[in-house]
Amino acid sequence: MLLAEPTDGFVTDLNMGLTLNRGNTENSLINAGLQTRNITESADFRASLAYNYGRTTRNNSADADRTFTSTDNTKAEVQYNHLFSERAYGLVAFSAFRDELAEIQYRILTGPGLGYFLVRNEIWSLAVEAGISYLVEEVDNETDDYAVFRFAQIYERDLSENASVWQNLEYLPESEDFENYLLNFEIGARAKLNGNLSLRVVLTQRYDNTPAAGNDRSDWSLVSGISYRL
């Protein structure tokens, strides 16, 4: 669904995934999300909400606490693009993120920017965005706030009437310290199964160059599930 193709009002998808493993180790992972988008001749509004939760039990462990949370994070995003011409647009973006295991109590980012379509037609689009945003966060129970530059690249392609792929890359360095930066990457595919049901597979990476003490810089996630279009 490219910006070159206006929608008839909002198009909303509900996503759900469930993974279960049983045996020496019991794993339960649930993924739930919502995406909505409204495209007109001059504007593109999109919003999304995603929640991931997992529990693991070690049946062959002698430890008293054999069950622990393996995944617990939530992310919300909203972006509004307004076209100035066929390829140039202004934007306002907002995102909020929390991750219990990474000790991110909250991370909120908001700000304006400019975008430009390097390619834009009925089949595929490639856009770049740049702007400055303000970041407010609480990580490892310590609060901080500062300005960040935002550089992004967005690719979307319709493979057919029933299948599409997308890929996004976002680089967020602190304005006064480029060693403190975030890098977000996503690549996904969607294929229609029947009626309003589709199969959806998404690979994401979140990279934090200055994570909370004792945490890795990089988090990878591969999520597959069913999408239902309302």
DRENPA-3360 file (N, C-alpha, C; in nm, 2 decimals, always signed):
BEGIN
1 = MLLAEPTD = +0.09/-0.12/+0.00/+0.00/+0.00/+0.00/+0.09/+0.12/+0.00 ~ +0.11/+0.18/-0.12/+0.20/+0.29/-0.13/+0.13/+0.43/-0.12 ~ +0.21/+0.53/-0.09/+0.14/+0.66/-0.08/+0.09/+0.71/-0.21 ~ +0.13/+0.66/-0.32/+0.08/+0.70/-0.45/-0.07/+0.64/-0.47 ~ -0.12/+0.56/-0.38/-0.25/+0.50/-0.39/-0.34/+0.54/-0.27 ~ -0.42/+0.65/-0.28/-0.50/+0.69/-0.17/-0.60/+0.58/-0.13 ~ -0.63/+0.58/+0.00/-0.72/+0.48/+0.06/-0.86/+0.54/+0.08 ~ -0.96/+0.46/+0.09/-1.09/+0.51/+0.12/-1.11/+0.51/+0.27;
9 = GFVTDLNM = -1.06/+0.62/+0.33/-1.06/+0.62/+0.48/-0.95/+0.54/+0.54 ~ -0.96/+0.51/+0.67/-0.86/+0.43/+0.74/-0.86/+0.28/+0.70 ~ -0.74/+0.23/+0.68/-0.72/+0.09/+0.66/-0.65/+0.03/+0.79 ~ -0.71/-0.06/+0.86/-0.66/-0.11/+0.99/-0.64/-0.26/+0.98 ~ -0.53/-0.30/+1.03/-0.49/-0.44/+1.05/-0.47/-0.48/+1.19 ~ -0.52/-0.59/+1.23/-0.49/-0.65/+1.36/-0.40/-0.77/+1.34 ~ -0.29/-0.77/+1.42/-0.19/-0.88/+1.41/-0.18/-0.96/+1.53 ~ -0.16/-1.09/+1.51/-0.15/-1.18/+1.63/-0.06/-1.30/+1.60;
17 = GLTLNRGN = +0.03/-1.33/+1.69/+0.12/-1.44/+1.67/+0.14/-1.51/+1.81 ~ +0.15/-1.65/+1.80/+0.17/-1.73/+1.92/+0.27/-1.84/+1.89 ~ +0.37/-1.85/+1.98/+0.47/-1.95/+1.97/+0.47/-2.03/+2.10 ~ +0.46/-2.17/+2.09/+0.46/-2.25/+2.21/+0.57/-2.36/+2.19 ~ +0.65/-2.39/+2.29/+0.75/-2.50/+2.29/+0.72/-2.57/+2.43 ~ +0.72/-2.71/+2.42/+0.70/-2.79/+2.54/+0.81/-2.90/+2.54 ~ +0.86/-2.93/+2.66/+0.96/-3.03/+2.67/+1.04/-3.00/+2.79 ~ +1.17/-3.02/+2.78/+1.27/-2.98/+2.89/+1.26/-2.83/+2.92;
25 = TENSLINA = +1.23/-2.75/+2.82/+1.21/-2.61/+2.83/+1.07/-2.57/+2.77 ~ +0.99/-2.50/+2.85/+0.86/-2.46/+2.80/+0.87/-2.31/+2.77 ~ +0.84/-2.27/+2.65/+0.84/-2.14/+2.61/+0.70/-2.10/+2.56 ~ +0.65/-1.98/+2.60/+0.53/-1.92/+2.55/+0.55/-1.78/+2.51 ~ +0.53/-1.75/+2.38/+0.55/-1.61/+2.33/+0.43/-1.56/+2.26 ~ +0.38/-1.45/+2.29/+0.26/-1.39/+2.23/+0.30/-1.26/+2.17 ~ +0.25/-1.23/+2.05/+0.27/-1.10/+1.98/+0.14/-1.05/+1.94 ~ +0.11/-0.92/+1.97/-0.02/-0.86/+1.93/+0.01/-0.72/+1.89;
33 = GLQTRNIT = -0.07/-0.68/+1.79/-0.04/-0.54/+1.74/-0.16/-0.49/+1.65 ~ -0.15/-0.36/+1.63/-0.25/-0.29/+1.55/-0.18/-0.19/+1.46 ~ -0.22/-0.18/+1.34/-0.17/-0.08/+1.24/-0.28/-0.02/+1.17 ~ -0.28/+0.11/+1.16/-0.38/+0.18/+1.08/-0.32/+0.29/+0.99 ~ -0.38/+0.32/+0.88/-0.32/+0.41/+0.78/-0.43/+0.48/+0.70 ~ -0.41/+0.60/+0.67/-0.50/+0.68/+0.59/-0.42/+0.76/+0.49 ~ -0.44/+0.74/+0.36/-0.37/+0.81/+0.26/-0.46/+0.89/+0.17 ~ -0.43/+1.02/+0.15/-0.50/+1.10/+0.06/-0.41/+1.15/-0.04;
41 = ESADFRAS = -0.46/+1.24/-0.13/-0.37/+1.29/-0.24/-0.25/+1.37/-0.18 ~ -0.27/+1.43/-0.06/-0.17/+1.52/-0.01/-0.11/+1.48/+0.12 ~ -0.16/+1.37/+0.18/-0.12/+1.34/+0.32/-0.11/+1.19/+0.34 ~ -0.03/+1.15/+0.44/-0.02/+1.01/+0.48/-0.02/+1.00/+0.63 ~ -0.12/+0.95/+0.69/-0.12/+0.93/+0.84/-0.11/+0.78/+0.87 ~ -0.02/+0.74/+0.96/-0.01/+0.60/+1.00/+0.02/+0.60/+1.15 ~ -0.03/+0.49/+1.21/-0.01/+0.47/+1.35/+0.00/+0.32/+1.38 ~ +0.07/+0.28/+1.48/+0.09/+0.14/+1.51/+0.11/+0.12/+1.66;
49 = LAYNYGRT = +0.07/+0.00/+1.71/+0.09/-0.04/+1.85/+0.13/-0.19/+1.85 ~ +0.24/-0.22/+1.91/+0.28/-0.36/+1.92/+0.32/-0.40/+2.06 ~ +0.28/-0.53/+2.10/+0.32/-0.58/+2.23/+0.37/-0.72/+2.22 ~ +0.48/-0.75/+2.29/+0.54/-0.88/+2.28/+0.56/-0.93/+2.43 ~ +0.52/-1.05/+2.46/+0.54/-1.10/+2.59/+0.57/-1.25/+2.58 ~ +0.67/-1.29/+2.66/+0.71/-1.43/+2.66/+0.75/-1.48/+2.80 ~ +0.72/-1.61/+2.83/+0.76/-1.67/+2.96/+0.83/-1.80/+2.92 ~ +0.93/-1.83/+3.01/+1.01/-1.96/+2.99/+1.02/-2.03/+3.12;
57 = TRNNSADA = +1.00/-2.16/+3.11/+1.01/-2.25/+3.23/+1.11/-2.36/+3.20 ~ +1.21/-2.38/+3.29/+1.31/-2.48/+3.27/+1.27/-2.60/+3.36 ~ +1.22/-2.70/+3.29/+1.17/-2.82/+3.37/+1.28/-2.90/+3.43 ~ +1.40/-2.90/+3.37/+1.51/-2.98/+3.41/+1.60/-2.90/+3.50 ~ +1.56/-2.79/+3.55/+1.65/-2.70/+3.63/+1.62/-2.73/+3.78 ~ +1.73/-2.73/+3.85/+1.72/-2.75/+4.00/+1.70/-2.62/+4.07 ~ +1.70/-2.51/+4.00/+1.68/-2.38/+4.06/+1.54/-2.36/+4.11 ~ +1.52/-2.29/+4.22/+1.39/-2.28/+4.28/+1.30/-2.19/+4.18;
65 = DRTFTSTD = +1.36/-2.09/+4.13/+1.28/-2.00/+4.04/+1.31/-2.05/+3.89 ~ +1.23/-2.14/+3.84/+1.25/-2.20/+3.71/+1.18/-2.12/+3.60 ~ +1.08/-2.04/+3.64/+1.00/-1.97/+3.54/+1.04/-1.82/+3.55 ~ +1.06/-1.76/+3.43/+1.10/-1.62/+3.42/+1.04/-1.56/+3.30 ~ +1.03/-1.43/+3.30/+0.99/-1.35/+3.18/+1.11/-1.34/+3.08 ~ +1.08/-1.38/+2.96/+1.19/-1.38/+2.86/+1.17/-1.26/+2.76 ~ +1.05/-1.21/+2.75/+1.02/-1.09/+2.66/+0.91/-1.01/+2.72 ~ +0.92/-0.88/+2.72/+0.82/-0.79/+2.77/+0.84/-0.65/+2.72;
73 = NTKAEVQY = +0.79/-0.62/+2.60/+0.81/-0.48/+2.55/+0.69/-0.44/+2.47 ~ +0.67/-0.30/+2.46/+0.56/-0.24/+2.40/+0.62/-0.12/+2.32 ~ +0.56/-0.10/+2.20/+0.60/+0.01/+2.12/+0.48/+0.07/+2.05 ~ +0.47/+0.21/+2.05/+0.37/+0.28/+1.98/+0.43/+0.38/+1.89 ~ +0.38/+0.40/+1.77/+0.43/+0.50/+1.67/+0.32/+0.57/+1.60 ~ +0.34/+0.70/+1.58/+0.25/+0.78/+1.50/+0.33/+0.87/+1.41 ~ +0.29/+0.88/+1.28/+0.36/+0.97/+1.19/+0.26/+1.03/+1.09 ~ +0.27/+1.16/+1.07/+0.19/+1.23/+0.97/+0.28/+1.30/+0.87;
81 = NHLFSERA = +0.26/+1.26/+0.74/+0.33/+1.32/+0.63/+0.24/+1.41/+0.55 ~ +0.29/+1.53/+0.51/+0.21/+1.62/+0.43/+0.29/+1.65/+0.31 ~ +0.24/+1.62/+0.19/+0.31/+1.65/+0.06/+0.32/+1.79/+0.03 ~ +0.44/+1.84/-0.01/+0.46/+1.98/-0.06/+0.45/+1.97/-0.21 ~ +0.50/+1.86/-0.27/+0.50/+1.84/-0.41/+0.49/+1.69/-0.43 ~ +0.51/+1.64/-0.56/+0.49/+1.50/-0.58/+0.59/+1.42/-0.50 ~ +0.71/+1.47/-0.47/+0.81/+1.39/-0.40/+0.85/+1.45/-0.26 ~ +0.84/+1.58/-0.24/+0.88/+1.63/-0.11/+0.77/+1.64/-0.01;
89 = YGLVAFSA = +0.80/+1.62/+0.12/+0.69/+1.63/+0.22/+0.75/+1.67/+0.35 ~ +0.67/+1.73/+0.44/+0.70/+1.75/+0.58/+0.64/+1.65/+0.66 ~ +0.69/+1.63/+0.78/+0.64/+1.52/+0.87/+0.65/+1.56/+1.02 ~ +0.57/+1.50/+1.10/+0.58/+1.50/+1.24/+0.57/+1.36/+1.29 ~ +0.66/+1.32/+1.37/+0.67/+1.18/+1.42/+0.67/+1.17/+1.57 ~ +0.61/+1.06/+1.62/+0.60/+1.04/+1.77/+0.62/+0.89/+1.79 ~ +0.70/+0.85/+1.89/+0.71/+0.71/+1.92/+0.73/+0.70/+2.07 ~ +0.69/+0.59/+2.13/+0.70/+0.56/+2.27/+0.74/+0.41/+2.28;
97 = FRDELAEI = +0.84/+0.38/+2.37/+0.88/+0.24/+2.38/+0.92/+0.21/+2.52 ~ +0.89/+0.08/+2.56/+0.93/+0.03/+2.69/+0.98/-0.12/+2.67 ~ +1.08/-0.15/+2.75/+1.13/-0.29/+2.74/+1.18/-0.33/+2.88 ~ +1.10/-0.42/+2.95/+1.14/-0.46/+3.08/+1.28/-0.52/+3.10 ~ +1.31/-0.61/+3.00/+1.44/-0.68/+3.01/+1.56/-0.59/+2.98 ~ +1.54/-0.49/+2.89/+1.65/-0.40/+2.87/+1.65/-0.29/+2.97 ~ +1.56/-0.29/+3.07/+1.55/-0.19/+3.17/+1.52/-0.05/+3.12 ~ +1.44/-0.05/+3.01/+1.39/+0.08/+2.96/+1.25/+0.10/+3.01;
105 = QYRILTGP = +1.24/+0.18/+3.11/+1.10/+0.21/+3.17/+1.02/+0.28/+3.07 ~ +1.07/+0.38/+3.00/+1.01/+0.44/+2.89/+1.11/+0.52/+2.81 ~ +1.08/+0.53/+2.68/+1.16/+0.61/+2.59/+1.07/+0.68/+2.49 ~ +1.05/+0.81/+2.50/+0.96/+0.89/+2.42/+1.04/+0.98/+2.32 ~ +1.00/+0.98/+2.20/+1.07/+1.06/+2.10/+0.97/+1.13/+2.01 ~ +0.98/+1.26/+1.99/+0.89/+1.33/+1.91/+0.96/+1.45/+1.84 ~ +0.91/+1.48/+1.72/+0.97/+1.60/+1.65/+0.94/+1.60/+1.50 ~ +0.97/+1.72/+1.44/+0.94/+1.74/+1.30/+1.05/+1.69/+1.21;
113 = GLGYFLVR = +1.02/+1.69/+1.08/+1.13/+1.66/+0.98/+1.08/+1.68/+0.84 ~ +1.17/+1.65/+0.75/+1.15/+1.67/+0.60/+1.18/+1.53/+0.54 ~ +1.10/+1.50/+0.43/+1.12/+1.38/+0.36/+1.12/+1.40/+0.21 ~ +1.18/+1.30/+0.14/+1.19/+1.31/-0.01/+1.18/+1.18/-0.07 ~ +1.09/+1.16/-0.17/+1.09/+1.03/-0.24/+1.19/+1.03/-0.35 ~ +1.29/+0.94/-0.33/+1.38/+0.91/-0.44/+1.32/+0.84/-0.56 ~ +1.23/+0.75/-0.53/+1.14/+0.68/-0.62/+1.00/+0.67/-0.57 ~ +0.91/+0.70/-0.66/+0.77/+0.69/-0.61/+0.68/+0.66/-0.73;
121 = NEIWSLAV = +0.62/+0.54/-0.74/+0.53/+0.51/-0.84/+0.43/+0.41/-0.79 ~ +0.35/+0.35/-0.87/+0.24/+0.26/-0.83/+0.29/+0.13/-0.78 ~ +0.42/+0.09/-0.80/+0.47/-0.04/-0.76/+0.56/-0.03/-0.64 ~ +0.65/+0.07/-0.64/+0.73/+0.08/-0.52/+0.78/+0.22/-0.49 ~ +0.82/+0.25/-0.37/+0.87/+0.38/-0.33/+0.99/+0.37/-0.24 ~ +1.08/+0.46/-0.25/+1.20/+0.47/-0.17/+1.21/+0.62/-0.12 ~ +1.21/+0.64/+0.01/+1.21/+0.78/+0.06/+1.32/+0.79/+0.17 ~ +1.37/+0.91/+0.19/+1.46/+0.94/+0.29/+1.41/+1.06/+0.37;
129 = EAGISYLV = +1.44/+1.06/+0.50/+1.38/+1.16/+0.59/+1.49/+1.21/+0.69 ~ +1.48/+1.33/+0.72/+1.58/+1.39/+0.82/+1.51/+1.50/+0.90 ~ +1.55/+1.51/+1.03/+1.49/+1.61/+1.12/+1.56/+1.61/+1.25 ~ +1.50/+1.68/+1.34/+1.56/+1.69/+1.48/+1.44/+1.66/+1.57 ~ +1.46/+1.58/+1.67/+1.36/+1.54/+1.77/+1.41/+1.55/+1.91 ~ +1.31/+1.54/+2.00/+1.35/+1.55/+2.14/+1.32/+1.42/+2.21 ~ +1.41/+1.36/+2.28/+1.40/+1.23/+2.34/+1.40/+1.25/+2.50 ~ +1.30/+1.18/+2.56/+1.28/+1.18/+2.70/+1.28/+1.03/+2.74;
137 = EEVDNETD = +1.36/+0.99/+2.84/+1.37/+0.85/+2.87/+1.40/+0.82/+3.02 ~ +1.36/+0.70/+3.06/+1.40/+0.65/+3.19/+1.46/+0.51/+3.17 ~ +1.59/+0.50/+3.19/+1.66/+0.37/+3.16/+1.73/+0.34/+3.29 ~ +1.71/+0.21/+3.34/+1.78/+0.16/+3.46/+1.74/+0.26/+3.57 ~ +1.62/+0.31/+3.58/+1.57/+0.40/+3.68/+1.64/+0.53/+3.69 ~ +1.70/+0.57/+3.58/+1.76/+0.71/+3.57/+1.70/+0.78/+3.45 ~ +1.65/+0.90/+3.47/+1.58/+0.98/+3.37/+1.69/+1.07/+3.30 ~ +1.65/+1.10/+3.17/+1.74/+1.18/+3.09/+1.66/+1.24/+2.98;
145 = DYAVFRFA = +1.70/+1.35/+2.92/+1.63/+1.41/+2.80/+1.73/+1.49/+2.73 ~ +1.72/+1.49/+2.59/+1.82/+1.56/+2.51/+1.76/+1.56/+2.36 ~ +1.82/+1.64/+2.28/+1.79/+1.65/+2.14/+1.86/+1.55/+2.06 ~ +1.80/+1.49/+1.96/+1.86/+1.39/+1.87/+1.84/+1.43/+1.73 ~ +1.93/+1.40/+1.64/+1.91/+1.41/+1.50/+1.84/+1.28/+1.45 ~ +1.75/+1.29/+1.36/+1.68/+1.17/+1.31/+1.70/+1.16/+1.16 ~ +1.76/+1.05/+1.12/+1.78/+1.02/+0.97/+1.71/+0.88/+0.95 ~ +1.63/+0.87/+0.84/+1.55/+0.75/+0.82/+1.55/+0.72/+0.67;
153 = QIYERDLS = +1.53/+0.60/+0.64/+1.51/+0.55/+0.50/+1.39/+0.45/+0.50 ~ +1.30/+0.47/+0.41/+1.18/+0.39/+0.40/+1.16/+0.33/+0.26 ~ +1.14/+0.20/+0.26/+1.12/+0.13/+0.13/+0.99/+0.05/+0.14 ~ +0.91/+0.06/+0.03/+0.79/-0.02/+0.03/+0.77/-0.07/-0.12 ~ +0.72/-0.19/-0.13/+0.70/-0.25/-0.26/+0.58/-0.34/-0.26 ~ +0.49/-0.33/-0.36/+0.38/-0.42/-0.38/+0.43/-0.52/-0.48 ~ +0.44/-0.65/-0.44/+0.48/-0.76/-0.53/+0.37/-0.80/-0.62 ~ +0.25/-0.79/-0.57/+0.13/-0.82/-0.64/+0.01/-0.76/-0.57;
161 = ENASVWQN = -0.11/-0.79/-0.62/-0.23/-0.74/-0.55/-0.24/-0.80/-0.41 ~ -0.18/-0.92/-0.38/-0.19/-0.99/-0.26/-0.06/-1.00/-0.18 ~ +0.04/-0.93/-0.21/+0.17/-0.95/-0.14/+0.25/-0.82/-0.15 ~ +0.32/-0.79/-0.04/+0.40/-0.66/-0.03/+0.51/-0.68/+0.06 ~ +0.62/-0.60/+0.05/+0.73/-0.61/+0.14/+0.77/-0.46/+0.18 ~ +0.84/-0.45/+0.29/+0.88/-0.32/+0.33/+1.01/-0.33/+0.41 ~ +1.08/-0.22/+0.42/+1.21/-0.21/+0.50/+1.23/-0.07/+0.54 ~ +1.26/-0.05/+0.67/+1.28/+0.08/+0.73/+1.42/+0.08/+0.81;
169 = LEYLPESE = +1.49/+0.19/+0.80/+1.61/+0.21/+0.88/+1.61/+0.35/+0.94 ~ +1.63/+0.36/+1.07/+1.63/+0.48/+1.15/+1.75/+0.50/+1.23 ~ +1.82/+0.61/+1.22/+1.95/+0.64/+1.29/+1.92/+0.76/+1.38 ~ +1.95/+0.75/+1.51/+1.91/+0.86/+1.60/+2.03/+0.89/+1.69 ~ +2.13/+0.98/+1.65/+2.24/+1.02/+1.73/+2.20/+1.14/+1.82 ~ +2.26/+1.14/+1.94/+2.24/+1.26/+2.02/+2.31/+1.38/+1.96 ~ +2.24/+1.49/+1.96/+2.30/+1.61/+1.89/+2.43/+1.66/+1.94 ~ +2.46/+1.63/+2.07/+2.59/+1.68/+2.12/+2.69/+1.57/+2.15;
177 = DFENYLLN = +2.65/+1.44/+2.12/+2.74/+1.33/+2.15/+2.70/+1.22/+2.05 ~ +2.77/+1.21/+1.94/+2.73/+1.11/+1.83/+2.77/+0.97/+1.88 ~ +2.84/+0.95/+1.99/+2.87/+0.82/+2.04/+2.74/+0.76/+2.11 ~ +2.65/+0.84/+2.15/+2.53/+0.80/+2.21/+2.42/+0.80/+2.10 ~ +2.39/+0.68/+2.05/+2.29/+0.68/+1.94/+2.21/+0.55/+1.94 ~ +2.09/+0.56/+1.88/+2.00/+0.44/+1.86/+2.00/+0.41/+1.71 ~ +1.98/+0.28/+1.68/+1.96/+0.24/+1.54/+1.85/+0.14/+1.54 ~ +1.75/+0.17/+1.46/+1.63/+0.08/+1.45/+1.62/+0.03/+1.30;
185 = FEIGARAK = +1.60/-0.10/+1.29/+1.59/-0.16/+1.15/+1.47/-0.26/+1.15 ~ +1.40/-0.26/+1.04/+1.28/-0.35/+1.02/+1.27/-0.39/+0.88 ~ +1.24/-0.52/+0.86/+1.21/-0.57/+0.72/+1.10/-0.66/+0.74 ~ +1.00/-0.66/+0.65/+0.88/-0.74/+0.67/+0.82/-0.78/+0.53 ~ +0.73/-0.88/+0.54/+0.66/-0.92/+0.42/+0.51/-0.96/+0.46 ~ +0.42/-0.93/+0.37/+0.28/-0.97/+0.40/+0.22/-1.03/+0.28 ~ +0.15/-1.15/+0.30/+0.09/-1.22/+0.18/-0.05/-1.25/+0.22 ~ -0.14/-1.23/+0.14/-0.29/-1.25/+0.16/-0.31/-1.40/+0.16;
193 = LNGNLSLR = -0.39/-1.45/+0.26/-0.42/-1.60/+0.26/-0.56/-1.62/+0.20 ~ -0.66/-1.55/+0.26/-0.80/-1.57/+0.22/-0.88/-1.46/+0.28 ~ -0.96/-1.40/+0.20/-1.05/-1.29/+0.25/-0.97/-1.18/+0.31 ~ -0.99/-1.15/+0.44/-0.92/-1.05/+0.51/-0.80/-1.10/+0.59 ~ -0.77/-1.23/+0.58/-0.66/-1.28/+0.65/-0.53/-1.28/+0.57 ~ -0.42/-1.25/+0.63/-0.29/-1.25/+0.57/-0.18/-1.31/+0.66 ~ -0.08/-1.36/+0.60/+0.04/-1.40/+0.68/+0.14/-1.29/+0.68 ~ +0.19/-1.26/+0.80/+0.28/-1.14/+0.82/+0.41/-1.19/+0.89;
201 = VVLTQRYD = +0.53/-1.16/+0.83/+0.66/-1.19/+0.89/+0.74/-1.07/+0.90 ~ +0.79/-1.04/+1.02/+0.87/-0.91/+1.04/+1.00/-0.94/+1.12 ~ +1.11/-0.90/+1.07/+1.24/-0.90/+1.14/+1.28/-0.76/+1.18 ~ +1.31/-0.75/+1.31/+1.35/-0.61/+1.36/+1.48/-0.62/+1.44 ~ +1.55/-0.51/+1.44/+1.67/-0.50/+1.52/+1.67/-0.36/+1.59 ~ +1.69/-0.36/+1.72/+1.71/-0.24/+1.80/+1.85/-0.24/+1.85 ~ +1.92/-0.13/+1.82/+2.06/-0.12/+1.86/+2.08/+0.01/+1.94 ~ +2.13/-0.01/+2.06/+2.15/+0.10/+2.16/+2.30/+0.10/+2.19;
209 = NTPAAGND = +2.37/+0.21/+2.14/+2.52/+0.21/+2.16/+2.56/+0.23/+2.31 ~ +2.47/+0.28/+2.39/+2.49/+0.30/+2.53/+2.38/+0.25/+2.61 ~ +2.37/+0.11/+2.62/+2.26/+0.05/+2.69/+2.28/+0.06/+2.84 ~ +2.17/+0.01/+2.91/+2.19/+0.00/+3.06/+2.29/-0.10/+3.10 ~ +2.36/-0.08/+3.21/+2.47/-0.16/+3.25/+2.43/-0.31/+3.25 ~ +2.51/-0.39/+3.19/+2.49/-0.54/+3.19/+2.40/-0.58/+3.08 ~ +2.35/-0.49/+2.99/+2.27/-0.53/+2.88/+2.35/-0.53/+2.75 ~ +2.31/-0.61/+2.65/+2.37/-0.61/+2.52/+2.32/-0.48/+2.44;
217 = RSDWSLVS = +2.40/-0.44/+2.35/+2.37/-0.33/+2.26/+2.25/-0.36/+2.16 ~ +2.25/-0.49/+2.12/+2.16/-0.52/+2.01/+2.05/-0.62/+2.05 ~ +1.93/-0.60/+2.01/+1.82/-0.69/+2.03/+1.75/-0.72/+1.89 ~ +1.75/-0.85/+1.86/+1.69/-0.90/+1.74/+1.55/-0.96/+1.77 ~ +1.46/-0.95/+1.68/+1.33/-1.02/+1.70/+1.27/-1.06/+1.56 ~ +1.23/-1.18/+1.55/+1.16/-1.23/+1.43/+1.02/-1.28/+1.47 ~ +0.92/-1.21/+1.41/+0.78/-1.24/+1.45/+0.70/-1.28/+1.33 ~ +0.63/-1.39/+1.34/+0.54/-1.43/+1.23/+0.40/-1.45/+1.29;
225 = GISYRL = +0.30/-1.42/+1.21/+0.17/-1.44/+1.26/+0.06/-1.41/+1.16 ~ -0.06/-1.40/+1.20/-0.17/-1.38/+1.12/-0.22/-1.23/+1.13 ~ -0.25/-1.17/+1.02/-0.30/-1.03/+1.02/-0.45/-1.03/+0.97 ~ -0.54/-0.96/+1.04/-0.68/-0.95/+0.99/-0.71/-0.81/+0.96 ~ -0.75/-0.78/+0.84/-0.79/-0.65/+0.80/-0.93/-0.62/+0.83 ~ -0.96/-0.51/+0.91/-1.09/-0.47/+0.95/-1.17/-0.41/+0.83;
% end
